[in-house]
Amino acid sequence: MEIRYNFFEQKIPVQLTGNNLKFGTNFTHNMFIMDYKDVNSWYNPRIVPYANFILDPAASCLHYGQSIFEGLKAYKGSGKKIRLFRPFANATRFNKSAKRMCMPVINEDFFVQAVKAIVKIDKDWIPTEKGTSLYIRPFMFASEAFLGVRPSNEYIFSIILCPVGAYYPEGFNPVKIYVEDKYVRAVPGGIGEAKTCGNYAASLMASVEAQSKGFTQVLWLDAVQRKYIEEVGTMNIFFVINDTVVTPLLSGSILPGITRDSVIALCRRWGLKVEERPISIDEIIEKSQKNELKECFGTGTAAVISPVGLLHYKGEDFMVNGGNTGKIAQRLFDTITDIQYGEQPDEFGWMELVE
């Protein structure tokens, strides 16, 4: 399909530096849109000025929750080249979410083409300071007007962009995590592994309560036994137990993170022992008490690597590495960000240039 261009050019109104780039608040002047009808499939891909959608009050996304999204970033680093980190992995995961939510898939090559097209139009919005980037949000929602429980026959796919700095106020400093044992987010056989809006809605109550107590995020336990660790609200989770890097096994209720996959690949390349397996919160507490829990960190597109300095469980605080950033977390952060900014060789072929 050929993308139609009707974009808006204007002087950028924000100063693109890390200190004033609050995550997800300043959006670029243009957006990508494409429509779907069951008789025509995908049609009319276009880049247009950023504007509100016009939706019928009966649009099924508003009533039955058919909505999915992705998150990736564009970086302007070495040689002032624009780089995307593993966009084809995002395209694959987007389609996996679409299939789970009974939504139409998008050709993965075209998905990446559309991302590159809108980034190229608004390339001047990409900040250049290390630790900043242009956040890319592809999303799809059901737009057919009807009331009835069935998949929609009409959808809108769109991509919006926003320049960002650090995701957490702490930046790369260790965060405090509340281990949630009251609420649950996802169950096996449900939609936990899909990047769909309902998953995040289910996490809000616990997150609000944890933040009111001074914690940055929630660490979720499994919904059946309330015992096995799953993921943080916006990240996958890793533990360094003695000399082994351990992360929960993907069970169908955990989002298969692209940064998670990258961390596993790097650790194995470095010769570190990596285990993907069920991990109980009791095991982590025991290892902490025996001083065998050396590090804990989260991984995700927004934060990249976020060291965890404290876990709070059942009224007790358990410090990790004295509340400091661990060596493995630091090495992972430095390596991934260096690759993203073109400051280190991309041995895995992860980066895509926008030309």
matplotlib code that plots the C-alpha trace (Angstrom):
import matplotlib.pyplot as plt

x = [0.0, 1.1, 1.1, -0.6, 1.0, -0.8, 1.4, 1.7, 5.0, 5.6, 8.4, 8.7, 7.3, 9.2, 12.8, 14.0, 16.1, 16.0, 15.1, 11.7, 10.7, 8.0, 7.0, 4.0, 2.8, 4.2, 3.1, 4.4, 2.4, 1.6, 0.1, -0.3, -3.7, -5.1, -8.6, -10.0, -13.4, -14.1, -15.0, -11.9, -9.3, -6.8, -7.0, -6.2, -2.8, -2.0, 0.1, -2.0, -1.9, -2.3, -6.0, -8.9, -10.6, -14.4, -16.1, -19.7, -20.9, -21.6, -18.0, -17.3, -13.9, -15.8, -18.0, -16.2, -12.5, -11.0, -7.9, -4.2, -0.9, 2.8, 5.7, 9.1, 11.6, 13.6, 17.1, 19.3, 22.8, 26.2, 26.5, 23.1, 21.5, 18.0, 17.7, 14.8, 15.3, 13.9, 10.8, 10.1, 9.8, 7.2, 5.3, 5.3, 4.1, 1.4, 0.0, 0.1, -2.0, -4.3, -5.0, -5.7, -8.2, -9.9, -8.5, -7.0, -3.3, -1.0, 1.7, 4.8, 6.9, 4.3, 4.0, 7.7, 7.4, 4.6, 6.7, 9.7, 7.5, 6.0, 9.3, 11.0, 8.3, 8.7, 12.4, 13.2, 11.3, 13.9, 16.0, 19.7, 20.7, 21.7, 18.8, 16.2, 14.3, 11.2, 8.6, 6.5, 3.0, 1.3, -2.2, -5.4, -9.0, -12.4, -14.5, -17.7, -20.8, -22.9, -24.0, -23.4, -20.7, -18.8, -15.6, -15.9, -15.8, -14.1, -10.8, -8.5, -4.7, -2.7, 0.8, 1.5, 4.9, 6.2, 9.7, 10.6, 13.2, 13.4, 10.2, 10.5, 11.2, 14.1, 15.7, 18.3, 18.4, 16.9, 13.2, 11.1, 8.6, 5.5, 4.8, 1.0, -0.8, -4.3, -5.2, -4.5, -3.9, -4.1, -4.7, -3.5, -5.7, -6.6, -5.2, -2.1, 0.4, -1.4, -0.5, -4.2, -5.6, -7.6, -4.5, -3.4, -6.8, -6.7, -3.4, -4.5, -6.0, -3.0, -0.6, -2.5, -2.5, 1.2, 2.2, 0.2, 2.5, 5.6, 6.4, 7.2, 5.5, 3.7, 5.2, 2.4, 2.1, 0.2, -3.6, -4.0, -1.7, -0.7, 2.9, 4.8, 6.3, 5.0, 6.0, 6.0, 3.2, 5.3, 8.3, 9.4, 11.5, 14.9, 16.8, 20.5, 20.7, 24.3, 25.8, 22.6, 20.3, 16.7, 13.5, 9.9, 9.1, 6.6, 3.4, 0.7, -0.1, 3.2, 3.9, 6.8, 9.0, 11.3, 13.8, 13.5, 14.4, 17.4, 18.6, 18.6, 20.5, 23.1, 23.6, 24.0, 26.5, 28.5, 28.6, 26.3, 24.0, 20.4, 17.3, 13.7, 11.7, 8.9, 10.1, 8.1, 8.2, 9.1, 12.3, 13.2, 12.6, 14.7, 17.5, 17.4, 17.6, 20.6, 22.3, 22.1, 19.9, 22.5, 20.4, 16.9, 16.0, 13.1, 13.2, 11.0, 10.9, 10.1, 12.8, 15.1, 16.7, 15.4, 17.3, 15.2, 16.6, 13.8, 11.0, 8.1, 6.2, 3.6, 4.6, 8.4, 11.1, 13.8, 16.8, 18.5, 22.2, 22.1, 19.6, 22.3, 22.4, 24.1, 26.9, 24.9, 22.0, 24.5, 26.3, 23.0, 21.8, 25.1, 25.3, 21.7, 21.7, 25.0, 23.7, 20.5, 22.5, 25.0, 27.9, 28.6, 28.6, 25.1, 26.2, 22.6, 21.3, 18.7, 18.8, 16.9, 18.0, 15.4, 16.7]
y = [0.0, 3.5, 6.0, 9.3, 12.4, 15.5, 16.4, 19.6, 21.5, 23.9, 25.1, 22.7, 24.3, 22.3, 22.3, 18.8, 18.1, 15.4, 17.8, 18.9, 15.8, 14.3, 10.9, 10.9, 14.5, 16.3, 14.9, 15.6, 17.5, 14.5, 11.0, 7.9, 6.5, 3.5, 2.1, -1.5, -2.8, -6.5, -6.1, -4.0, -5.1, -2.4, 0.7, 4.4, 4.6, 8.3, 10.7, 13.7, 16.5, 15.2, 15.6, 14.1, 10.9, 11.2, 8.1, 7.0, 6.7, 3.0, 2.4, -1.1, -0.2, 1.9, -1.0, -4.2, -3.3, -4.4, -2.2, -3.1, -1.1, -1.3, 0.9, 1.4, 4.2, 6.1, 7.4, 10.0, 9.3, 8.6, 10.3, 11.9, 8.8, 7.8, 4.3, 2.1, -0.7, -4.1, -2.7, -6.1, -7.7, -5.1, -5.8, -9.5, -9.0, -6.5, -9.2, -11.7, -9.4, -8.7, -12.4, -12.9, -10.0, -11.2, -8.2, -8.1, -8.4, -6.0, -7.0, -6.7, -5.1, -2.5, -2.0, -1.1, 1.0, 3.0, 3.6, 4.7, 7.0, 8.9, 9.1, 10.5, 13.2, 14.3, 13.5, 17.0, 16.1, 13.4, 14.7, 14.1, 14.0, 10.5, 9.0, 10.8, 9.4, 9.7, 7.3, 5.6, 4.4, 2.2, 1.2, -0.3, -0.1, -1.3, 1.5, -0.2, 1.3, -1.5, -3.0, -6.7, -9.0, -10.0, -8.9, -5.6, -5.5, -2.1, -0.9, 2.1, 1.7, 4.7, 5.8, 8.8, 10.1, 11.9, 13.0, 11.5, 11.4, 9.0, 7.0, 7.0, 10.1, 8.2, 7.9, 5.1, 5.1, 2.1, 2.0, 0.6, -2.1, -3.3, -7.0, -7.3, -10.2, -8.8, -8.0, -10.0, -8.8, -11.8, -15.6, -18.5, -18.7, -15.0, -12.0, -11.3, -12.0, -9.6, -5.9, -4.9, -2.0, -4.2, -5.6, -2.1, -1.2, -4.2, -3.0, 0.6, 0.0, -1.8, 0.8, 3.7, 2.1, 1.2, 4.7, 6.3, 4.3, 5.6, 2.7, 3.2, 0.1, -3.2, -6.7, -9.1, -12.6, -15.4, -15.3, -18.9, -19.5, -15.9, -17.3, -17.2, -13.9, -12.7, -9.1, -5.5, -3.3, -1.8, -4.2, -7.7, -8.7, -10.2, -11.5, -12.3, -15.1, -15.8, -16.1, -16.9, -14.5, -15.6, -14.4, -15.9, -18.3, -17.0, -18.7, -17.1, -14.4, -12.5, -10.0, -11.3, -8.2, -7.3, -5.8, -8.9, -11.0, -8.7, -9.0, -12.8, -12.7, -10.4, -12.3, -15.5, -13.9, -12.7, -16.3, -15.7, -18.5, -17.6, -19.4, -18.9, -20.7, -20.3, -18.2, -18.0, -14.9, -17.2, -18.2, -14.5, -13.6, -16.6, -15.7, -12.1, -13.2, -15.4, -12.6, -14.6, -12.2, -10.0, -7.9, -7.2, -5.1, -4.5, -4.4, -2.6, -0.2, 2.8, 2.4, 0.1, -1.2, -0.2, -1.4, -2.3, -1.4, -2.6, -5.1, -4.7, -7.8, -8.4, -5.4, -6.0, -4.3, -6.4, -4.4, -5.5, -4.9, -2.3, -0.3, 0.3, -0.5, -3.8, -4.5, -6.6, -4.1, -1.3, -3.3, -4.2, -0.6, 0.8, -1.9, -1.6, 2.2, 2.3, 0.0, 2.1, 5.3, 3.7, 4.0, 0.2, -2.5, -4.0, -7.6, -8.9, -6.8, -5.2, -1.6, -0.4, 2.9, 5.5, 6.9]
z = [0.0, -0.7, 2.2, 1.5, 3.0, 4.2, 7.2, 9.2, 9.4, 12.2, 14.6, 17.5, 20.6, 23.3, 24.3, 23.7, 26.8, 29.4, 32.2, 30.8, 28.9, 31.1, 29.7, 27.4, 27.6, 24.5, 21.2, 17.7, 15.1, 13.0, 13.2, 11.0, 10.5, 8.5, 8.4, 8.2, 7.0, 6.7, 3.0, 2.1, 4.7, 5.5, 3.3, 3.1, 5.0, 5.6, 7.6, 8.7, 11.3, 14.9, 15.7, 17.7, 16.4, 15.7, 17.2, 17.3, 20.9, 20.1, 18.8, 20.2, 21.7, 24.2, 25.3, 24.7, 25.0, 21.7, 21.8, 21.6, 21.5, 21.2, 22.5, 20.9, 20.5, 17.9, 18.9, 17.4, 18.3, 16.7, 13.3, 13.9, 12.4, 13.5, 14.8, 15.9, 18.4, 17.2, 15.5, 13.8, 17.2, 18.0, 14.8, 15.6, 19.2, 17.9, 15.6, 18.4, 20.6, 17.6, 17.1, 20.8, 20.8, 17.5, 15.6, 12.1, 11.7, 9.9, 7.5, 9.6, 6.9, 6.4, 10.2, 10.2, 7.0, 8.6, 11.8, 9.7, 7.6, 10.6, 12.4, 9.3, 9.0, 12.7, 13.0, 14.3, 17.5, 18.4, 21.3, 21.1, 24.8, 26.0, 27.9, 25.7, 22.7, 20.6, 22.0, 19.3, 20.2, 17.5, 18.5, 17.1, 18.3, 17.2, 15.6, 14.4, 15.9, 17.4, 20.7, 21.0, 22.2, 19.0, 17.3, 15.4, 11.6, 11.5, 13.1, 13.1, 13.3, 14.3, 15.4, 17.5, 18.8, 21.8, 22.8, 26.2, 28.9, 31.9, 32.5, 36.3, 38.4, 39.9, 36.5, 36.6, 40.4, 42.2, 42.7, 45.6, 44.6, 46.5, 46.2, 45.6, 47.3, 47.4, 43.8, 40.6, 37.1, 34.8, 34.9, 32.7, 29.6, 29.9, 28.1, 30.2, 27.5, 25.1, 25.1, 25.4, 27.4, 29.8, 31.3, 32.3, 33.6, 35.8, 37.4, 38.3, 41.7, 43.1, 41.5, 43.0, 46.4, 46.2, 45.1, 47.9, 50.3, 48.6, 46.2, 42.5, 41.1, 41.9, 41.6, 40.6, 41.9, 40.0, 40.3, 41.3, 44.2, 44.9, 45.2, 41.9, 40.7, 37.3, 36.3, 37.4, 36.2, 33.4, 33.2, 33.3, 36.3, 36.8, 39.9, 40.3, 42.8, 43.6, 40.1, 38.2, 36.4, 36.9, 35.4, 35.5, 32.7, 30.2, 31.3, 29.2, 31.8, 31.4, 28.6, 26.4, 26.7, 23.9, 26.3, 28.4, 25.4, 24.7, 28.3, 28.1, 24.8, 26.2, 29.5, 27.6, 25.2, 28.2, 29.5, 32.5, 33.6, 32.8, 34.0, 32.9, 35.5, 38.1, 41.0, 44.2, 46.4, 49.3, 47.4, 46.8, 50.5, 51.6, 49.2, 50.5, 54.1, 53.2, 51.3, 48.2, 46.3, 44.7, 42.4, 41.2, 38.1, 35.8, 32.0, 29.5, 26.5, 28.7, 31.4, 29.5, 32.8, 36.2, 39.2, 42.2, 45.6, 47.9, 47.8, 50.3, 51.1, 53.9, 55.8, 55.6, 53.6, 52.0, 50.7, 47.5, 47.2, 49.9, 47.9, 45.2, 41.5, 40.8, 38.4, 36.0, 35.8, 35.1, 32.4, 30.7, 30.8, 29.4, 26.7, 25.5, 25.5, 23.7, 21.0, 20.7, 20.2, 17.8, 20.3, 20.4, 17.7, 17.1, 17.1, 17.2, 14.3, 16.5, 15.1, 12.0, 10.4, 9.4, 6.1]

ax = plt.figure().add_subplot(projection="3d")
ax.plot(x, y, z, "-o")
ax.set_aspect("equal")
plt.show()
